[in-house]
Amino acid sequence: MDEVKNNGARQGENAVKKDEQLPEAGELSEAEQGAEGEGGLEELPEEIIRRVKSELEAKIKESEDNFNKFLRTAADLENYKKRAEREKIEIGGIACENVIAEILPVLDNLERAFSHALGNHNNLEALREGVKLTIEQFGAVLQKLGLTEIKTVGEKFDPSLHHAISHEDAPDAASGAVVREFQKGYFLKGRLLRPAMVGVAKGPEDEA
């Protein structure tokens, strides 16, 4: 009888232990939770390949678009350079035509004066007057094109505008004043084209 009671007690204890080991309803073991977690976060190899392939294709398309934009920009720049060069040549040609058109009447008058000088004409005064008018006409054309003379005689010597080639005795002029002009100097549209060649009055230090 005692043995039967002892067996029943042992069976009851084992049942209690089994009840303690069994998880409650809705709970998973740690191994099952780990397996489920790993399966939910990790991508399958096929999915990784598809994703990387899609990203690679997008980057390739983007690089092709950028390269095509670069080619179009380079072509536009080259066309602009060629167009600008053509326009520069055309503008230069038009400017040259305008200058020649202005000078031709002067050339006509010079040819007339030369023809008159070759003839048997004794009226030198008329010839001189014709040449003088032609020179004045030529000067007016050059002024119209932006040419202006540099002032010389009576002005103080300016090394940026005058090129002194002699020092001369000039009692009536101040020392360092320009007293003679050997060759005219000119500005072209406000910029120095060539300096004037002049003679400058001597000062006491020059004589010493």
GULOMAR-582287 format. One line per 5 residues: number of its first residue (from 0); their letters; for each residue x, y, z of N, C-alpha, C. Coordinates in nm, 3 decimals, padded with zeros to 5 digits. Example, Ala and Ser with C-alpha at 12.3 -4.5 7.8 and 13.67 -1.06 7.14 Angstrom:
BEGIN
0	as	01.319 -00.569 00.780 01.230 -00.450 00.780 01.320 -00.330 00.780 ~ 01.285 -00.225 00.708 01.367 -00.106 00.714 01.290 00.003 00.787
***
This chain:
BEGIN
0	mdevk	00.084 -00.120 00.000 00.000 00.000 00.000 00.086 00.124 00.000 ~ 00.186 00.122 00.082 00.279 00.236 00.087 00.352 00.254 -00.045 ~ 00.382 00.141 -00.108 00.453 00.150 -00.237 00.366 00.213 -00.343 ~ 00.240 00.183 -00.339 00.146 00.242 -00.437 00.138 00.391 -00.415 ~ 00.134 00.434 -00.288 00.129 00.578 -00.259 00.255 00.648 -00.308
5	nngar	00.370 00.580 -00.286 00.495 00.642 -00.329 00.500 00.658 -00.481 ~ 00.454 00.556 -00.554 00.450 00.564 -00.701 00.359 00.677 -00.747 ~ 00.245 00.690 -00.681 00.151 00.798 -00.718 00.211 00.934 -00.692 ~ 00.290 00.946 -00.583 00.352 01.075 -00.552 00.457 01.110 -00.655 ~ 00.538 01.005 -00.694 00.642 01.033 -00.794 00.580 01.074 -00.927
10	qgena	00.471 01.007 -00.965 00.404 01.043 -01.091 00.350 01.185 -01.086 ~ 00.300 01.225 -00.971 00.249 01.362 -00.957 00.359 01.465 -00.971 ~ 00.475 01.433 -00.911 00.588 01.527 -00.923 00.635 01.539 -01.066 ~ 00.643 01.424 -01.134 00.685 01.428 -01.275 00.588 01.509 -01.360 ~ 00.460 01.496 -01.328 00.359 01.571 -01.404 00.375 01.720 -01.382
15	vkkde	00.406 01.755 -01.257 00.425 01.899 -01.227 00.547 01.952 -01.300 ~ 00.656 01.872 -01.303 00.777 01.914 -01.373 00.750 01.931 -01.522 ~ 00.674 01.840 -01.581 00.642 01.851 -01.723 00.559 01.976 -01.750 ~ 00.466 02.005 -01.654 00.383 02.126 -01.671 00.470 02.251 -01.665 ~ 00.574 02.250 -01.580 00.663 02.366 -01.571 00.745 02.385 -01.696
20	qlpea	00.782 02.273 -01.761 00.867 02.281 -01.881 00.789 02.320 -02.005 ~ 00.663 02.292 -02.011 00.583 02.323 -02.131 00.562 02.474 -02.141 ~ 00.581 02.534 -02.259 00.557 02.679 -02.276 00.410 02.707 -02.271 ~ 00.380 02.829 -02.232 00.242 02.869 -02.230 00.190 02.883 -02.371 ~ 00.060 02.887 -02.382 -00.004 02.897 -02.514 00.035 03.029 -02.578
25	gelse	00.075 03.027 -02.707 00.113 03.148 -02.781 00.259 03.183 -02.769 ~ 00.336 03.118 -02.682 00.477 03.146 -02.667 00.559 03.049 -02.749 ~ 00.678 03.099 -02.797 00.767 03.016 -02.876 00.898 02.999 -02.800 ~ 00.963 02.893 -02.827 01.093 02.872 -02.764 01.193 02.971 -02.822 ~ 01.308 02.984 -02.749 01.410 03.077 -02.796 01.463 03.036 -02.932
30	aeqga	01.483 02.909 -02.955 01.532 02.861 -03.084 01.435 02.896 -03.195 ~ 01.302 02.874 -03.164 01.200 02.904 -03.265 01.195 03.053 -03.293 ~ 01.209 03.138 -03.183 01.206 03.282 -03.203 01.326 03.326 -03.287 ~ 01.445 03.269 -03.259 01.563 03.305 -03.337 01.549 03.268 -03.482 ~ 01.495 03.147 -03.505 01.478 03.102 -03.644 01.381 03.190 -03.718
35	egegg	01.271 03.228 -03.645 01.169 03.312 -03.711 01.225 03.452 -03.739 ~ 01.304 03.505 -03.640 01.362 03.638 -03.659 01.459 03.641 -03.775 ~ 01.546 03.542 -03.782 01.644 03.538 -03.890 01.577 03.524 -04.025 ~ 01.476 03.446 -04.033 01.406 03.428 -04.159 01.334 03.554 -04.202 ~ 01.288 03.639 -04.109 01.214 03.759 -04.147 01.304 03.873 -04.187
40	leelp	01.432 03.884 -04.139 01.518 03.998 -04.165 01.611 03.973 -04.284 ~ 01.661 03.858 -04.299 01.755 03.830 -04.406 01.684 03.817 -04.540 ~ 01.753 03.876 -04.649 01.699 03.862 -04.784 01.749 03.732 -04.843 ~ 01.668 03.680 -04.927 01.709 03.562 -05.001 01.811 03.601 -05.107 ~ 01.901 03.515 -05.146 02.001 03.549 -05.249 01.939 03.602 -05.377
45	eeiir	01.826 03.544 -05.418 01.761 03.590 -05.541 01.714 03.735 -05.527 ~ 01.662 03.770 -05.408 01.615 03.906 -05.386 01.732 04.004 -05.386 ~ 01.846 03.964 -05.325 01.964 04.050 -05.324 02.013 04.075 -05.466 ~ 02.017 03.972 -05.547 02.063 03.987 -05.686 01.972 04.081 -05.763 ~ 01.839 04.062 -05.745 01.744 04.149 -05.816 01.761 04.295 -05.774
50	rvkse	01.779 04.318 -05.643 01.792 04.455 -05.593 01.920 04.520 -05.645 ~ 02.034 04.448 -05.636 02.161 04.503 -05.683 02.157 04.527 -05.833 ~ 02.095 04.435 -05.907 02.084 04.452 -06.052 02.002 04.574 -06.088 ~ 01.893 04.596 -06.013 01.808 04.713 -06.038 01.882 04.843 -06.009 ~ 01.957 04.846 -05.897 02.033 04.966 -05.864 02.143 04.991 -05.967
55	leaki	02.208 04.886 -06.013 02.314 04.899 -06.112 02.259 04.954 -06.244 ~ 02.145 04.901 -06.286 02.083 04.949 -06.410 02.047 05.097 -06.399 ~ 01.998 05.139 -06.282 01.963 05.280 -06.262 02.087 05.369 -06.271 ~ 02.199 05.326 -06.209 02.322 05.403 -06.214 02.378 05.408 -06.356 ~ 02.369 05.297 -06.430 02.417 05.295 -06.568 02.337 05.393 -06.653
60	kesed	02.205 05.394 -06.636 02.121 05.487 -06.712 02.154 05.632 -06.677 ~ 02.177 05.657 -06.548 02.210 05.793 -06.505 02.343 05.839 -06.567 ~ 02.443 05.749 -06.569 02.573 05.784 -06.627 02.561 05.806 -06.778 ~ 02.479 05.727 -06.845 02.459 05.746 -06.989 02.392 05.880 -07.017 ~ 02.294 05.917 -06.935 02.227 06.046 -06.953 02.326 06.161 -06.932
65	nfnkf	02.409 06.150 -06.829 02.508 06.255 -06.804 02.609 06.266 -06.917 ~ 02.651 06.152 -06.972 02.746 06.153 -07.082 02.685 06.215 -07.207 ~ 02.559 06.185 -07.233 02.490 06.245 -07.348 02.476 06.397 -07.331 ~ 02.448 06.440 -07.208 02.441 06.584 -07.182 02.576 06.649 -07.207 ~ 02.683 06.583 -07.164 02.818 06.636 -07.186 02.848 06.648 -07.335
70	lrtaa	02.811 06.547 -07.413 02.835 06.552 -07.557 02.758 06.666 -07.622 ~ 02.632 06.685 -07.580 02.553 06.795 -07.637 02.613 06.931 -07.600 ~ 02.657 06.944 -07.474 02.717 07.071 -07.430 02.846 07.099 -07.506 ~ 02.929 06.997 -07.524 03.055 07.015 -07.597 03.028 07.055 -07.742 ~ 02.926 06.992 -07.804 02.892 07.026 -07.943 02.840 07.169 -07.952
75	dleny	02.758 07.210 -07.855 02.706 07.347 -07.855 02.819 07.448 -07.840 ~ 02.916 07.417 -07.753 03.029 07.508 -07.732 03.114 07.520 -07.858 ~ 03.137 07.408 -07.926 03.215 07.411 -08.049 03.144 07.491 -08.157 ~ 03.012 07.473 -08.167 02.935 07.549 -08.266 02.939 07.699 -08.234 ~ 02.933 07.732 -08.105 02.939 07.873 -08.065 03.074 07.934 -08.104
80	kkrae	03.182 07.860 -08.081 03.315 07.911 -08.117 03.325 07.936 -08.267 ~ 03.275 07.842 -08.347 03.281 07.859 -08.493 03.196 07.978 -08.536 ~ 03.077 07.991 -08.476 02.989 08.102 -08.512 03.050 08.237 -08.473 ~ 03.112 08.241 -08.354 03.175 08.366 -08.309 03.292 08.403 -08.400 ~ 03.369 08.303 -08.444 03.482 08.331 -08.533 03.433 08.383 -08.668
85	rekie	03.324 08.324 -08.720 03.269 08.373 -08.847 03.218 08.516 -08.833 ~ 03.149 08.543 -08.722 03.098 08.679 -08.700 03.213 08.779 -08.687 ~ 03.321 08.737 -08.619 03.437 08.825 -08.604 03.497 08.859 -08.740 ~ 03.510 08.758 -08.826 03.565 08.782 -08.959 03.473 08.872 -09.040 ~ 03.342 08.848 -09.030 03.246 08.930 -09.105 03.248 09.074 -09.057
90	iggia	03.253 09.094 -08.924 03.256 09.230 -08.870 03.384 09.301 -08.913 ~ 03.497 09.227 -08.907 03.623 09.286 -08.952 03.619 09.325 -09.099 ~ 03.555 09.240 -09.180 03.543 09.272 -09.323 03.456 09.394 -09.347 ~ 03.347 09.405 -09.271 03.258 09.521 -09.287 03.330 09.649 -09.245 ~ 03.406 09.642 -09.133 03.479 09.759 -09.086 03.584 09.801 -09.190
95	cenvi	03.651 09.703 -09.248 03.751 09.734 -09.350 03.686 09.798 -09.472 ~ 03.571 09.749 -09.513 03.498 09.807 -09.626 03.461 09.952 -09.598 ~ 03.417 09.979 -09.475 03.378 10.116 -09.440 03.497 10.211 -09.447 ~ 03.613 10.164 -09.397 03.733 10.248 -09.401 03.773 10.275 -09.545 ~ 03.773 10.172 -09.627 03.813 10.189 -09.768 03.716 10.283 -09.839
100	aeilp	03.587 10.270 -09.811 03.488 10.357 -09.874 03.511 10.503 -09.836 ~ 03.557 10.527 -09.713 03.584 10.664 -09.670 03.711 10.721 -09.736 ~ 03.810 10.634 -09.761 03.938 10.680 -09.812 03.937 10.695 -09.965 ~ 03.853 10.623 -10.033 03.853 10.627 -10.180 03.839 10.768 -10.238 ~ 03.750 10.854 -10.185 03.742 10.990 -10.240 03.874 11.067 -10.226
105	vldnl	03.947 11.043 -10.118 04.077 11.107 -10.099 04.174 11.059 -10.208 ~ 04.172 10.930 -10.234 04.258 10.875 -10.338 04.223 10.934 -10.475 ~ 04.095 10.951 -10.500 04.052 11.011 -10.626 04.110 11.152 -10.642 ~ 04.106 11.231 -10.536 04.158 11.368 -10.544 04.309 11.370 -10.562 ~ 04.379 11.275 -10.496 04.524 11.267 -10.514 04.560 11.231 -10.658
110	erafs	04.485 11.140 -10.715 04.510 11.103 -10.855 04.484 11.222 -10.949 ~ 04.381 11.298 -10.919 04.353 11.417 -11.001 04.468 11.517 -10.990 ~ 04.517 11.538 -10.866 04.627 11.632 -10.847 04.752 11.585 -10.919 ~ 04.778 11.456 -10.916 04.896 11.402 -10.984 04.882 11.418 -11.136 ~ 04.763 11.391 -11.188 04.741 11.408 -11.331 04.758 11.554 -11.372
115	halgn	04.711 11.644 -11.286 04.726 11.786 -11.314 04.874 11.825 -11.314 ~ 04.953 11.767 -11.221 05.095 11.800 -11.215 05.169 11.748 -11.338 ~ 05.125 11.638 -11.399 05.190 11.583 -11.517 05.162 11.665 -11.642 ~ 05.054 11.741 -11.642 05.019 11.822 -11.760 05.103 11.948 -11.769 ~ 05.088 12.012 -11.879 05.160 12.137 -11.903 05.082 12.253 -11.842
120	hnnle	05.084 12.255 -11.708 05.012 12.361 -11.637 05.114 12.442 -11.558 ~ 05.101 12.573 -11.570 05.191 12.662 -11.498 05.130 12.717 -11.371 ~ 05.004 12.678 -11.345 04.935 12.732 -11.228 04.967 12.643 -11.107 ~ 05.082 12.666 -11.045 05.122 12.587 -10.929 05.038 12.620 -10.807 ~ 04.987 12.741 -10.802 04.904 12.778 -10.688 04.778 12.692 -10.682
125	alreg	04.719 12.666 -10.797 04.600 12.581 -10.802 04.635 12.439 -10.759 ~ 04.753 12.392 -10.801 04.797 12.258 -10.762 04.817 12.250 -10.612 ~ 04.885 12.351 -10.557 04.908 12.351 -10.412 04.775 12.353 -10.336 ~ 04.682 12.433 -10.384 04.553 12.442 -10.318 04.479 12.308 -10.325 ~ 04.488 12.242 -10.438 04.423 12.111 -10.453 04.482 12.007 -10.358
130	vklti	04.616 12.005 -10.347 04.680 11.910 -10.256 04.643 11.942 -10.112 ~ 04.641 12.070 -10.080 04.605 12.110 -09.944 04.463 12.064 -09.908 ~ 04.369 12.083 -10.000 04.231 12.040 -09.976 04.222 11.888 -09.962 ~ 04.304 11.818 -10.039 04.303 11.671 -10.031 04.355 11.625 -09.895 ~ 04.462 11.690 -09.847 04.516 11.654 -09.715 04.411 11.681 -09.607
135	eqfga	04.343 11.794 -09.617 04.239 11.826 -09.519 04.125 11.725 -09.525 ~ 04.090 11.684 -09.646 03.985 11.583 -09.660 04.028 11.451 -09.598 ~ 04.154 11.416 -09.621 04.205 11.291 -09.564 04.205 11.299 -09.412 ~ 04.246 11.412 -09.355 04.245 11.430 -09.210 04.105 11.420 -09.153 ~ 04.006 11.475 -09.224 03.867 11.468 -09.177 03.817 11.323 -09.176
140	vlqkl	03.858 11.245 -09.276 03.820 11.103 -09.279 03.879 11.029 -09.161 ~ 04.008 11.054 -09.134 04.074 10.987 -09.022 04.012 11.027 -08.888 ~ 03.976 11.154 -08.873 03.910 11.197 -08.751 03.775 11.127 -08.734 ~ 03.706 11.109 -08.844 03.578 11.039 -08.839 03.596 10.894 -08.793 ~ 03.711 10.837 -08.824 03.741 10.699 -08.783 03.798 10.692 -08.642
145	gltei	03.814 10.806 -08.575 03.858 10.806 -08.436 04.001 10.849 -08.415 ~ 04.066 10.904 -08.519 04.205 10.946 -08.508 04.212 11.094 -08.466 ~ 04.292 11.123 -08.364 04.314 11.262 -08.320 04.463 11.285 -08.299 ~ 04.505 11.409 -08.324 04.647 11.444 -08.312 04.684 11.470 -08.167 ~ 04.810 11.444 -08.136 04.866 11.478 -08.005 04.921 11.620 -08.012
150	ktvge	04.885 11.702 -07.917 04.937 11.839 -07.914 05.085 11.837 -07.880 ~ 05.160 11.922 -07.949 05.306 11.920 -07.931 05.362 12.058 -07.899 ~ 05.381 12.142 -08.000 05.450 12.270 -07.984 05.379 12.357 -07.881 ~ 05.455 12.404 -07.783 05.401 12.486 -07.676 05.359 12.406 -07.554 ~ 05.350 12.274 -07.567 05.312 12.190 -07.455 05.435 12.146 -07.376
155	kfdps	05.415 12.115 -07.248 05.525 12.062 -07.168 05.555 11.920 -07.213 ~ 05.683 11.889 -07.221 05.723 11.757 -07.268 05.664 11.648 -07.178 ~ 05.598 11.549 -07.240 05.538 11.437 -07.168 05.595 11.309 -07.228 ~ 05.679 11.237 -07.154 05.742 11.117 -07.212 05.644 11.007 -07.252 ~ 05.522 11.013 -07.198 05.424 10.911 -07.236 05.358 10.943 -07.370
160	lhhai	05.374 11.071 -07.417 05.312 11.112 -07.543 05.413 11.160 -07.646 ~ 05.528 11.209 -07.599 05.628 11.268 -07.688 05.756 11.186 -07.685 ~ 05.818 11.179 -07.802 05.948 11.114 -07.814 06.049 11.221 -07.854 ~ 06.134 11.264 -07.757 06.230 11.372 -07.783 06.349 11.319 -07.861 ~ 06.377 11.385 -07.973 06.494 11.345 -08.054 06.598 11.456 -08.060
165	sheda	06.568 11.572 -07.997 06.668 11.680 -07.995 06.637 11.776 -07.881 ~ 06.743 11.845 -07.834 06.729 11.956 -07.739 06.776 12.082 -07.811 ~ 06.696 12.185 -07.807 06.721 12.303 -07.888 06.723 12.429 -07.803 ~ 06.801 12.525 -07.850 06.803 12.656 -07.786 06.675 12.729 -07.821 ~ 06.602 12.767 -07.719 06.477 12.841 -07.740 06.461 12.939 -07.626
170	pdaas	06.521 13.062 -07.641 06.517 13.160 -07.532 06.376 13.200 -07.491 ~ 06.283 13.196 -07.586 06.147 13.238 -07.557 06.060 13.125 -07.497 ~ 06.114 13.005 -07.486 06.036 12.891 -07.436 06.087 12.847 -07.300 ~ 05.998 12.795 -07.222 06.037 12.743 -07.091 06.115 12.614 -07.108 ~ 06.202 12.590 -07.011 06.281 12.468 -07.016 06.189 12.346 -07.011
175	gavvr	06.211 12.251 -07.102 06.130 12.130 -07.106 06.005 12.142 -07.190 ~ 05.986 12.258 -07.255 05.870 12.275 -07.342 05.901 12.221 -07.481 ~ 05.801 12.173 -07.549 05.818 12.125 -07.686 05.821 12.246 -07.779 ~ 05.926 12.256 -07.859 05.943 12.371 -07.947 05.940 12.333 -08.095 ~ 05.947 12.203 -08.125 05.943 12.163 -08.266 05.879 12.024 -08.278
180	efqkg	05.810 12.006 -08.388 05.746 11.877 -08.414 05.807 11.819 -08.542 ~ 05.869 11.704 -08.529 05.929 11.638 -08.645 05.831 11.539 -08.710 ~ 05.751 11.477 -08.627 05.651 11.383 -08.680 05.530 11.385 -08.588 ~ 05.411 11.389 -08.647 05.290 11.396 -08.567 05.268 11.266 -08.490 ~ 05.208 11.281 -08.373 05.166 11.165 -08.295 05.014 11.160 -08.292
185	yflkg	04.959 11.041 -08.268 04.813 11.026 -08.280 04.756 10.937 -08.169 ~ 04.632 10.969 -08.134 04.546 10.881 -08.055 04.446 10.816 -08.151 ~ 04.414 10.691 -08.126 04.307 10.626 -08.199 04.199 10.585 -08.100 ~ 04.089 10.657 -08.105 03.977 10.633 -08.014 04.021 10.639 -07.867 ~ 04.104 10.741 -07.837 04.147 10.764 -07.700 04.269 10.687 -07.657
190	rllrp	04.318 10.596 -07.738 04.437 10.519 -07.703 04.555 10.565 -07.787 ~ 04.673 10.565 -07.725 04.792 10.612 -07.796 04.823 10.518 -07.912 ~ 04.827 10.576 -08.033 04.862 10.498 -08.151 05.012 10.505 -08.177 ~ 05.065 10.627 -08.171 05.210 10.644 -08.179 05.245 10.779 -08.116 ~ 05.362 10.788 -08.049 05.402 10.916 -07.988 05.452 11.014 -08.094
195	amvgv	05.449 11.140 -08.059 05.500 11.243 -08.150 05.652 11.257 -08.133 ~ 05.722 11.277 -08.244 05.867 11.300 -08.241 05.889 11.450 -08.236 ~ 05.955 11.496 -08.129 05.962 11.640 -08.104 06.103 11.683 -08.064 ~ 06.121 11.816 -08.069 06.239 11.879 -08.013 06.200 11.957 -07.889 ~ 06.285 11.952 -07.786 06.252 12.008 -07.657 06.350 12.122 -07.625
200	akgpe	06.296 12.228 -07.562 06.381 12.344 -07.526 06.480 12.304 -07.419 ~ 06.604 12.355 -07.434 06.708 12.324 -07.338 06.685 12.402 -07.208 ~ 06.728 12.341 -07.099 06.728 12.409 -06.970 06.871 12.431 -06.926 ~ 06.892 12.502 -06.815 07.029 12.527 -06.766 07.106 12.398 -06.742 ~ 07.038 12.295 -06.690 07.109 12.170 -06.664 07.152 12.102 -06.794
205	dea	07.072 12.120 -06.903 07.110 12.061 -07.031 07.236 12.128 -07.086 ~ 07.243 12.262 -07.074 07.359 12.333 -07.123 07.484 12.295 -07.043 ~ 07.468 12.277 -06.912 07.582 12.237 -06.829 07.631 12.101 -06.871
***
